Amino acid sequence: QVQLVESGGGLVQDGGSLRLSCAASGRSFDEKPMGWFRQAPGKDREFVAAIRRSGGISSYADSVKGRFTISRDAAKNTVYLQMNSLSPEDTAVYYCAAGSKPWWGISISRLRDPAEYEYWGQGTQVTVSS
């Protein structure tokens, strides 16, 4: 059974930092790109960041560029999202996702589309207080 399990969410003050983790089990995702999305109350799910492979090309939403960093550890089958300089606007449920195509079969720009992902985690809440 394939599972993606996020952790690391919580309550943090404005300007603080959190690191989210997404542990994959049931199969290896080495050849699949991984992404992070978020959904705030009353809003659509939005792209946050994506990475094609360990140490490979990454992409970020303009709203998080320079503050968030996505990375992955192939040996641990885990992807991370380091979030710095958090603001209340970052409050949302954060989801990790595994792409449906191998990383060499999809452009980094396409990874902004949630339709390009096959597996999703259950989400972890991030709340930033002002």
C-alpha positions in Angstrom: 0.0 0.0 0.0 1.4 3.3 -1.1 1.4 6.0 1.5 2.6 9.6 1.8 2.7 10.8 5.4 3.4 14.5 6.2 4.6 15.7 9.5 6.2 18.8 11.1 3.2 21.1 10.9 2.1 23.2 13.9 1.7 26.7 15.3 4.4 29.2 14.8 4.7 33.0 15.3 5.1 35.4 12.4 8.6 35.3 11.2 9.3 31.8 12.5 10.3 28.6 10.7 9.1 25.1 10.3 10.3 22.1 8.4 7.8 19.7 6.9 8.6 16.1 6.1 6.8 13.7 3.8 7.7 10.1 4.2 6.8 7.7 1.4 6.2 4.0 1.9 5.0 1.1 -0.1 7.3 1.8 -3.1 10.3 3.9 -4.1 9.6 7.3 -5.6 13.2 7.9 -6.8 12.1 8.3 -10.4 9.0 10.4 -9.6 9.0 14.2 -9.1 7.6 15.3 -5.7 5.6 18.4 -4.9 4.1 20.4 -2.0 0.7 22.1 -2.3 -1.3 24.0 0.3 -5.0 24.9 0.8 -6.2 27.7 3.0 -9.8 27.8 4.3 -12.2 28.9 1.5 -9.4 28.8 -1.1 -8.4 26.4 -3.8 -5.4 24.1 -3.4 -2.3 26.0 -4.7 1.2 24.9 -5.8 4.0 25.7 -3.4 7.1 23.8 -4.6 8.3 20.9 -6.6 11.5 19.0 -7.2 12.2 16.6 -10.1 14.7 14.3 -8.3 17.2 14.4 -5.4 19.5 17.3 -6.1 17.6 18.2 -9.2 15.7 21.1 -10.6 13.2 22.7 -8.3 10.4 25.2 -8.8 8.6 27.5 -6.4 5.5 29.6 -6.3 6.3 33.3 -6.4 4.7 33.8 -3.0 7.3 31.5 -1.3 10.4 32.0 -3.5 13.4 32.9 -1.3 11.7 31.7 1.9 10.9 28.0 1.3 13.3 25.3 0.1 12.2 21.9 -1.1 14.6 18.9 -0.9 14.5 15.2 -0.9 16.5 12.3 0.4 16.3 9.3 -1.9 17.8 6.9 0.7 15.0 7.8 3.2 12.3 8.1 0.5 11.4 11.4 2.1 10.8 14.9 0.8 11.2 18.1 2.9 9.9 21.6 2.8 12.0 24.1 4.9 9.8 27.2 5.5 11.4 30.4 6.8 10.1 33.9 7.4 6.6 32.5 7.8 3.7 34.9 7.7 0.0 34.5 8.5 -0.6 34.3 4.8 1.2 31.0 4.8 -1.5 29.4 7.1 -2.9 26.4 5.4 -3.0 22.6 5.2 0.1 21.5 3.4 0.0 18.4 1.2 2.9 16.5 -0.4 2.3 14.6 -3.6 4.1 12.2 -5.9 4.1 12.7 -9.6 2.4 10.3 -12.0 5.2 10.4 -14.6 9.0 9.8 -14.2 11.0 13.0 -13.6 12.6 12.8 -17.1 9.1 12.7 -18.7 7.7 16.0 -17.4 8.9 19.6 -17.5 9.3 21.5 -14.2 6.7 24.0 -15.2 4.0 21.2 -15.5 4.7 20.2 -11.9 2.6 23.3 -10.8 -0.5 21.4 -11.9 -2.0 19.1 -9.2 -3.4 16.9 -12.0 0.2 15.8 -12.7 0.3 14.0 -9.3 -0.8 10.5 -8.6 -0.4 10.1 -4.8 -1.3 12.5 -2.1 -0.7 12.7 1.6 -3.4 13.5 4.2 -2.0 17.0 4.9 -0.5 18.7 7.9 -1.8 22.0 9.3 0.5 25.0 9.5 -0.8 28.0 11.4 1.2 31.2 11.6 0.1 33.7 14.3 0.5 37.4 14.0 
